[in-house]
Amino acid sequence: MKKEFYRIIPLGLIFILLVIINIYASYREAITDETVTKMIEEEVFQRAKKDEAIFKRPLNYSNFYLLFDEQKLTTKNFISLFSFFNKYELQIKKIYPYFNPLYEEYLSYHVGEVIFLNDDITAGLNTLVEKYLTILNDYGLDEEIDKVNLNGISIRVVLINCSNQTMVKFLTKYPKIKYSYQLDGIYRRLD
């Protein structure tokens, strides 16, 4: 009986040891993947915030990508929102519309971005609406056409060029709007 008992104890200890090692390895992987990623993002954000040209050189002009994920922007309210810039020098360069994920593949290929060739905002918006409605019509998306006619086209990102000082004023007035210096960059609020 003692021999059997001594055979069971090492097997039980080995099993418990394997379970502990497995739990520890899972815990280390979770820490490594999520925590390190968050730490890197936070470090990049803090470094970028310290080096912000938007505060250091207020009179310089910069390109800003404005993200409208919390502050809703459509072709219907675009002119009223951007009327803030009427007394400032501003150049709208591109508009990137929001696409319903169901139709994104089809629409983004044709109207992924609309480039503004001149300072006429209304003409640029009309170009966007015409292209967008034409594509929706070509794909037979009549319900989406009705939504666009009723609510306008949702706009996700706008690329503009203005002075850093003007951008600070705009972002102070509209704190839900995020900005970045790159389309696929890190978007942040003016804090």
WOMOWO-V534721 format. One record per pair of residues at least 6 apart in sequence whose C-alpha atoms are under 6 Angstrom apart, sorted by the first residue. I is the first residue (numbers start at 1). J is the second residue. Records with the same first field share a line. If there is no record, write none. Layout:
BEGIN
I = J, J
END
This chain:
BEGIN
54 = 164
58 = 164, 165
59 = 163
60 = 163, 164
61 = 162, 163, 164
62 = 161, 162
63 = 160, 161
64 = 159, 160, 180, 181
65 = 158, 159, 179, 180, 181
66 = 157, 158, 178, 179
67 = 156, 157, 177, 178, 179
68 = 156, 177
70 = 176
71 = 176, 177
73 = 154, 155
74 = 152, 153, 154, 155
75 = 152, 153
76 = 152
90 = 161, 162
91 = 160, 161
92 = 160
93 = 115, 116, 159, 160
94 = 114, 115, 116, 158, 159
95 = 113, 114, 158
96 = 113, 156, 157
97 = 154, 155, 156
98 = 154, 155, 156
116 = 124
178 = 187, 188, 189
179 = 187, 188
180 = 187
END
